[in-house]
Amino acid sequence: MTNKNDAARSDYVELVAAVLLGLAAMAIAWSSCQSALWGGQQDEAYTESVRAANEAVDLLQAADTARALD
């Protein structure tokens, strides 16, 4: 009788482990898909923000130079 309970418990643990591993695999696939989808857009936005910051610095330096000449 003990062997039957141990076998049932072992089957249950294996089933739970398989379901958890399946869910983990699905989560990894979903996050990889989202990363590929949004990664390029984030890089483009970051590059644009750096360009805007550089332009702001250039304008600040031009304004400072004009103020110094006055």
Biopython code that builds the backbone (N, CA, C, O; Angstrom):
import numpy as np
from Bio.PDB.StructureBuilder import StructureBuilder

atoms = [
    (1, "MET", "N", (0.816, -1.190, 0.000)),
    (1, "MET", "CA", (0.000, 0.000, 0.000)),
    (1, "MET", "C", (0.860, 1.256, 0.000)),
    (1, "MET", "O", (0.497, 2.249, -0.630)),
    (2, "THR", "N", (1.979, 1.231, 0.685)),
    (2, "THR", "CA", (2.868, 2.381, 0.733)),
    (2, "THR", "C", (3.436, 2.669, -0.656)),
    (2, "THR", "O", (3.576, 3.830, -1.040)),
    (3, "ASN", "N", (3.758, 1.633, -1.398)),
    (3, "ASN", "CA", (4.313, 1.823, -2.732)),
    (3, "ASN", "C", (3.322, 2.510, -3.667)),
    (3, "ASN", "O", (3.715, 3.310, -4.516)),
    (4, "LYS", "N", (2.035, 2.196, -3.509)),
    (4, "LYS", "CA", (1.023, 2.793, -4.354)),
    (4, "LYS", "C", (0.907, 4.292, -4.065)),
    (4, "LYS", "O", (0.771, 5.089, -4.993)),
    (5, "ASN", "N", (0.960, 4.682, -2.789)),
    (5, "ASN", "CA", (0.898, 6.097, -2.420)),
    (5, "ASN", "C", (2.145, 6.842, -2.882)),
    (5, "ASN", "O", (2.063, 7.975, -3.355)),
    (6, "ASP", "N", (3.292, 6.198, -2.741)),
    (6, "ASP", "CA", (4.541, 6.825, -3.196)),
    (6, "ASP", "C", (4.535, 7.028, -4.707)),
    (6, "ASP", "O", (5.007, 8.054, -5.199)),
    (7, "ALA", "N", (4.006, 6.061, -5.441)),
    (7, "ALA", "CA", (3.947, 6.168, -6.897)),
    (7, "ALA", "C", (2.989, 7.280, -7.315)),
    (7, "ALA", "O", (3.275, 8.033, -8.246)),
    (8, "ALA", "N", (1.864, 7.382, -6.631)),
    (8, "ALA", "CA", (0.889, 8.435, -6.949)),
    (8, "ALA", "C", (1.479, 9.808, -6.644)),
    (8, "ALA", "O", (1.308, 10.757, -7.409)),
    (9, "ARG", "N", (2.171, 9.895, -5.522)),
    (9, "ARG", "CA", (2.799, 11.170, -5.155)),
    (9, "ARG", "C", (3.893, 11.524, -6.157)),
    (9, "ARG", "O", (4.029, 12.689, -6.533)),
    (10, "SER", "N", (4.660, 10.557, -6.584)),
    (10, "SER", "CA", (5.721, 10.787, -7.554)),
    (10, "SER", "C", (5.137, 11.249, -8.887)),
    (10, "SER", "O", (5.670, 12.160, -9.521)),
    (11, "ASP", "N", (4.040, 10.619, -9.309)),
    (11, "ASP", "CA", (3.376, 11.038, -10.549)),
    (11, "ASP", "C", (2.871, 12.472, -10.432)),
    (11, "ASP", "O", (2.993, 13.250, -11.378)),
    (12, "TYR", "N", (2.311, 12.824, -9.290)),
    (12, "TYR", "CA", (1.798, 14.180, -9.074)),
    (12, "TYR", "C", (2.929, 15.205, -9.125)),
    (12, "TYR", "O", (2.782, 16.262, -9.737)),
    (13, "VAL", "N", (4.044, 14.899, -8.491)),
    (13, "VAL", "CA", (5.193, 15.809, -8.493)),
    (13, "VAL", "C", (5.733, 15.977, -9.907)),
    (13, "VAL", "O", (6.087, 17.086, -10.307)),
    (14, "GLU", "N", (5.800, 14.904, -10.655)),
    (14, "GLU", "CA", (6.280, 14.991, -12.029)),
    (14, "GLU", "C", (5.334, 15.821, -12.889)),
    (14, "GLU", "O", (5.784, 16.588, -13.740)),
    (15, "LEU", "N", (4.034, 15.677, -12.678)),
    (15, "LEU", "CA", (3.064, 16.452, -13.433)),
    (15, "LEU", "C", (3.188, 17.941, -13.108)),
    (15, "LEU", "O", (3.178, 18.777, -14.012)),
    (16, "VAL", "N", (3.303, 18.269, -11.839)),
    (16, "VAL", "CA", (3.456, 19.668, -11.435)),
    (16, "VAL", "C", (4.754, 20.243, -11.997)),
    (16, "VAL", "O", (4.770, 21.377, -12.477)),
    (17, "ALA", "N", (5.826, 19.483, -11.942)),
    (17, "ALA", "CA", (7.106, 19.950, -12.479)),
    (17, "ALA", "C", (7.012, 20.184, -13.993)),
    (17, "ALA", "O", (7.549, 21.168, -14.502)),
    (18, "ALA", "N", (6.342, 19.295, -14.703)),
    (18, "ALA", "CA", (6.202, 19.456, -16.149)),
    (18, "ALA", "C", (5.374, 20.698, -16.482)),
    (18, "ALA", "O", (5.702, 21.427, -17.418)),
    (19, "VAL", "N", (4.306, 20.941, -15.727)),
    (19, "VAL", "CA", (3.478, 22.125, -15.967)),
    (19, "VAL", "C", (4.280, 23.391, -15.681)),
    (19, "VAL", "O", (4.221, 24.344, -16.458)),
    (20, "LEU", "N", (5.023, 23.418, -14.584)),
    (20, "LEU", "CA", (5.835, 24.597, -14.255)),
    (20, "LEU", "C", (6.910, 24.848, -15.306)),
    (20, "LEU", "O", (7.144, 25.995, -15.687)),
    (21, "LEU", "N", (7.554, 23.808, -15.770)),
    (21, "LEU", "CA", (8.564, 23.969, -16.816)),
    (21, "LEU", "C", (7.938, 24.456, -18.117)),
    (21, "LEU", "O", (8.533, 25.265, -18.830)),
    (22, "GLY", "N", (6.750, 23.969, -18.425)),
    (22, "GLY", "CA", (6.054, 24.440, -19.622)),
    (22, "GLY", "C", (5.694, 25.916, -19.521)),
    (22, "GLY", "O", (5.863, 26.666, -20.483)),
    (23, "LEU", "N", (5.199, 26.334, -18.361)),
    (23, "LEU", "CA", (4.874, 27.745, -18.157)),
    (23, "LEU", "C", (6.123, 28.620, -18.227)),
    (23, "LEU", "O", (6.093, 29.713, -18.793)),
    (24, "ALA", "N", (7.208, 28.139, -17.656)),
    (24, "ALA", "CA", (8.462, 28.901, -17.718)),
    (24, "ALA", "C", (8.941, 29.039, -19.161)),
    (24, "ALA", "O", (9.409, 30.107, -19.556)),
    (25, "ALA", "N", (8.830, 27.981, -19.944)),
    (25, "ALA", "CA", (9.243, 28.043, -21.351)),
    (25, "ALA", "C", (8.377, 29.035, -22.124)),
    (25, "ALA", "O", (8.882, 29.774, -22.969)),
    (26, "MET", "N", (7.084, 29.052, -21.837)),
    (26, "MET", "CA", (6.195, 30.007, -22.507)),
    (26, "MET", "C", (6.527, 31.441, -22.100)),
    (26, "MET", "O", (6.488, 32.342, -22.938)),
    (27, "ALA", "N", (6.849, 31.662, -20.835)),
    (27, "ALA", "CA", (7.211, 33.003, -20.374)),
    (27, "ALA", "C", (8.498, 33.482, -21.033)),
    (27, "ALA", "O", (8.606, 34.649, -21.408)),
    (28, "ILE", "N", (9.460, 32.603, -21.175)),
    (28, "ILE", "CA", (10.724, 32.956, -21.826)),
    (28, "ILE", "C", (10.482, 33.292, -23.300)),
    (28, "ILE", "O", (11.037, 34.262, -23.816)),
    (29, "ALA", "N", (9.665, 32.501, -23.965)),
    (29, "ALA", "CA", (9.375, 32.764, -25.381)),
    (29, "ALA", "C", (8.650, 34.097, -25.537)),
    (29, "ALA", "O", (8.962, 34.863, -26.448)),
    (30, "TRP", "N", (7.694, 34.382, -24.667)),
    (30, "TRP", "CA", (6.945, 35.637, -24.750)),
    (30, "TRP", "C", (7.862, 36.834, -24.499)),
    (30, "TRP", "O", (7.792, 37.831, -25.219)),
    (31, "SER", "N", (8.714, 36.741, -23.489)),
    (31, "SER", "CA", (9.601, 37.863, -23.193)),
    (31, "SER", "C", (10.631, 38.061, -24.300)),
    (31, "SER", "O", (11.005, 39.197, -24.588)),
    (32, "SER", "N", (11.088, 37.002, -24.916)),
    (32, "SER", "CA", (12.015, 37.128, -26.042)),
    (32, "SER", "C", (11.343, 37.799, -27.229)),
    (32, "SER", "O", (11.948, 38.629, -27.907)),
    (33, "CYS", "N", (10.103, 37.441, -27.473)),
    (33, "CYS", "CA", (9.346, 38.060, -28.573)),
    (33, "CYS", "C", (9.149, 39.550, -28.308)),
    (33, "CYS", "O", (9.344, 40.369, -29.207)),
    (34, "GLN", "N", (8.767, 39.906, -27.093)),
    (34, "GLN", "CA", (8.559, 41.312, -26.746)),
    (34, "GLN", "C", (9.868, 42.095, -26.818)),
    (34, "GLN", "O", (9.878, 43.250, -27.245)),
    (35, "SER", "N", (10.955, 41.483, -26.407)),
    (35, "SER", "CA", (12.254, 42.137, -26.462)),
    (35, "SER", "C", (12.645, 42.443, -27.906)),
    (35, "SER", "O", (13.138, 43.530, -28.205)),
    (36, "ALA", "N", (12.427, 41.495, -28.780)),
    (36, "ALA", "CA", (12.748, 41.714, -30.191)),
    (36, "ALA", "C", (11.843, 42.780, -30.797)),
    (36, "ALA", "O", (12.275, 43.562, -31.643)),
    (37, "LEU", "N", (10.592, 42.807, -30.364)),
    (37, "LEU", "CA", (9.632, 43.761, -30.913)),
    (37, "LEU", "C", (9.935, 45.187, -30.481)),
    (37, "LEU", "O", (9.895, 46.102, -31.304)),
    (38, "TRP", "N", (10.238, 45.393, -29.200)),
    (38, "TRP", "CA", (10.392, 46.739, -28.659)),
    (38, "TRP", "C", (11.837, 47.205, -28.583)),
    (38, "TRP", "O", (12.076, 48.403, -28.431)),
    (39, "GLY", "N", (12.795, 46.317, -28.681)),
    (39, "GLY", "CA", (14.194, 46.693, -28.527)),
    (39, "GLY", "C", (14.655, 47.723, -29.536)),
    (39, "GLY", "O", (15.354, 48.667, -29.166)),
    (40, "GLY", "N", (14.293, 47.577, -30.779)),
    (40, "GLY", "CA", (14.705, 48.518, -31.815)),
    (40, "GLY", "C", (14.104, 49.895, -31.615)),
    (40, "GLY", "O", (14.772, 50.902, -31.849)),
    (41, "GLN", "N", (12.861, 49.952, -31.187)),
    (41, "GLN", "CA", (12.203, 51.235, -30.973)),
    (41, "GLN", "C", (12.840, 51.985, -29.806)),
    (41, "GLN", "O", (12.976, 53.208, -29.848)),
    (42, "GLN", "N", (13.221, 51.261, -28.784)),
    (42, "GLN", "CA", (13.869, 51.903, -27.644)),
    (42, "GLN", "C", (15.225, 52.477, -28.052)),
    (42, "GLN", "O", (15.583, 53.576, -27.629)),
    (43, "ASP", "N", (15.970, 51.753, -28.859)),
    (43, "ASP", "CA", (17.263, 52.251, -29.331)),
    (43, "ASP", "C", (17.101, 53.513, -30.171)),
    (43, "ASP", "O", (17.879, 54.458, -30.039)),
    (44, "GLU", "N", (16.091, 53.525, -31.033)),
    (44, "GLU", "CA", (15.845, 54.705, -31.863)),
    (44, "GLU", "C", (15.472, 55.918, -31.002)),
    (44, "GLU", "O", (15.948, 57.026, -31.251)),
    (45, "ALA", "N", (14.638, 55.713, -30.009)),
    (45, "ALA", "CA", (14.227, 56.817, -29.130)),
    (45, "ALA", "C", (15.414, 57.338, -28.328)),
    (45, "ALA", "O", (15.548, 58.546, -28.129)),
    (46, "TYR", "N", (16.271, 56.441, -27.870)),
    (46, "TYR", "CA", (17.451, 56.859, -27.114)),
    (46, "TYR", "C", (18.387, 57.683, -28.006)),
    (46, "TYR", "O", (18.905, 58.713, -27.574)),
    (47, "THR", "N", (18.603, 57.240, -29.234)),
    (47, "THR", "CA", (19.455, 57.981, -30.165)),
    (47, "THR", "C", (18.888, 59.365, -30.432)),
    (47, "THR", "O", (19.634, 60.344, -30.462)),
    (48, "GLU", "N", (17.586, 59.456, -30.624)),
    (48, "GLU", "CA", (16.944, 60.750, -30.861)),
    (48, "GLU", "C", (17.092, 61.671, -29.650)),
    (48, "GLU", "O", (17.280, 62.876, -29.813)),
    (49, "SER", "N", (17.009, 61.124, -28.446)),
    (49, "SER", "CA", (17.160, 61.957, -27.251)),
    (49, "SER", "C", (18.590, 62.472, -27.116)),
    (49, "SER", "O", (18.802, 63.596, -26.660)),
    (50, "VAL", "N", (19.566, 61.668, -27.505)),
    (50, "VAL", "CA", (20.955, 62.126, -27.468)),
    (50, "VAL", "C", (21.169, 63.237, -28.494)),
    (50, "VAL", "O", (21.862, 64.217, -28.219)),
    (51, "ARG", "N", (20.574, 63.083, -29.671)),
    (51, "ARG", "CA", (20.684, 64.142, -30.693)),
    (51, "ARG", "C", (20.062, 65.442, -30.197)),
    (51, "ARG", "O", (20.636, 66.515, -30.380)),
    (52, "ALA", "N", (18.898, 65.352, -29.573)),
    (52, "ALA", "CA", (18.229, 66.554, -29.055)),
    (52, "ALA", "C", (19.064, 67.209, -27.954)),
    (52, "ALA", "O", (19.140, 68.435, -27.885)),
    (53, "ALA", "N", (19.680, 66.413, -27.105)),
    (53, "ALA", "CA", (20.525, 66.967, -26.048)),
    (53, "ALA", "C", (21.748, 67.664, -26.645)),
    (53, "ALA", "O", (22.135, 68.735, -26.177)),
    (54, "ASN", "N", (22.350, 67.080, -27.653)),
    (54, "ASN", "CA", (23.504, 67.705, -28.309)),
    (54, "ASN", "C", (23.116, 69.017, -28.981)),
    (54, "ASN", "O", (23.866, 69.991, -28.925)),
    (55, "GLU", "N", (21.957, 69.043, -29.612)),
    (55, "GLU", "CA", (21.483, 70.264, -30.245)),
    (55, "GLU", "C", (21.230, 71.350, -29.191)),
    (55, "GLU", "O", (21.528, 72.523, -29.420)),
    (56, "ALA", "N", (20.686, 70.959, -28.047)),
    (56, "ALA", "CA", (20.442, 71.921, -26.973)),
    (56, "ALA", "C", (21.753, 72.498, -26.448)),
    (56, "ALA", "O", (21.827, 73.692, -26.156)),
    (57, "VAL", "N", (22.775, 71.678, -26.325)),
    (57, "VAL", "CA", (24.083, 72.157, -25.878)),
    (57, "VAL", "C", (24.659, 73.128, -26.898)),
    (57, "VAL", "O", (25.212, 74.162, -26.524)),
    (58, "ASP", "N", (24.536, 72.807, -28.185)),
    (58, "ASP", "CA", (25.024, 73.710, -29.238)),
    (58, "ASP", "C", (24.318, 75.067, -29.175)),
    (58, "ASP", "O", (24.962, 76.110, -29.280)),
    (59, "LEU", "N", (23.002, 75.049, -29.005)),
    (59, "LEU", "CA", (22.245, 76.295, -28.913)),
    (59, "LEU", "C", (22.623, 77.093, -27.665)),
    (59, "LEU", "O", (22.698, 78.321, -27.713)),
    (60, "LEU", "N", (22.859, 76.407, -26.563)),
    (60, "LEU", "CA", (23.276, 77.070, -25.333)),
    (60, "LEU", "C", (24.638, 77.740, -25.521)),
    (60, "LEU", "O", (24.841, 78.869, -25.074)),
    (61, "GLN", "N", (25.555, 77.061, -26.170)),
    (61, "GLN", "CA", (26.873, 77.639, -26.405)),
    (61, "GLN", "C", (26.787, 78.838, -27.345)),
    (61, "GLN", "O", (27.487, 79.830, -27.140)),
    (62, "ALA", "N", (25.943, 78.763, -28.369)),
    (62, "ALA", "CA", (25.771, 79.887, -29.282)),
    (62, "ALA", "C", (25.168, 81.098, -28.546)),
    (62, "ALA", "O", (25.592, 82.234, -28.753)),
    (63, "ALA", "N", (24.186, 80.838, -27.696)),
    (63, "ALA", "CA", (23.572, 81.912, -26.924)),
    (63, "ALA", "C", (24.567, 82.521, -25.940)),
    (63, "ALA", "O", (24.585, 83.738, -25.754)),
    (64, "ASP", "N", (25.376, 81.707, -25.324)),
    (64, "ASP", "CA", (26.386, 82.192, -24.379)),
    (64, "ASP", "C", (27.424, 83.047, -25.098)),
    (64, "ASP", "O", (27.870, 84.067, -24.572)),
    (65, "THR", "N", (27.803, 82.626, -26.299)),
    (65, "THR", "CA", (28.749, 83.398, -27.085)),
    (65, "THR", "C", (28.149, 84.763, -27.482)),
    (65, "THR", "O", (28.815, 85.795, -27.407)),
    (66, "ALA", "N", (26.887, 84.735, -27.903)),
    (66, "ALA", "CA", (26.223, 86.004, -28.281)),
    (66, "ALA", "C", (26.092, 86.926, -27.069)),
    (66, "ALA", "O", (26.255, 88.138, -27.204)),
    (67, "ARG", "N", (25.808, 86.390, -25.915)),
    (67, "ARG", "CA", (25.690, 87.189, -24.699)),
    (67, "ARG", "C", (27.045, 87.786, -24.325)),
    (67, "ARG", "O", (27.120, 88.926, -23.867)),
    (68, "ALA", "N", (28.099, 87.025, -24.517)),
    (68, "ALA", "CA", (29.436, 87.498, -24.168)),
    (68, "ALA", "C", (29.874, 88.634, -25.091)),
    (68, "ALA", "O", (30.633, 89.514, -24.684)),
    (69, "LEU", "N", (29.391, 88.611, -26.341)),
    (69, "LEU", "CA", (29.750, 89.676, -27.277)),
    (69, "LEU", "C", (29.006, 90.980, -26.995)),
    (69, "LEU", "O", (29.465, 92.052, -27.388)),
    (70, "ASP", "N", (27.857, 90.892, -26.314)),
    (70, "ASP", "CA", (27.061, 92.095, -26.034)),
    (70, "ASP", "C", (27.664, 92.948, -24.974)),
    (70, "ASP", "O", (27.109, 93.992, -24.631)),
]
sb = StructureBuilder()
sb.init_structure("model")
sb.init_model(0)
sb.init_chain("A")
sb.init_seg("    ")
for serial, (resi, resn, name, xyz) in enumerate(atoms, 1):
    if name == "N":
        sb.init_residue(resn, " ", resi, " ")
    sb.init_atom(name, np.array(xyz, "f"), 0.0, 1.0, " ", f" {name:<3s}", serial, name[0])
structure = sb.get_structure()
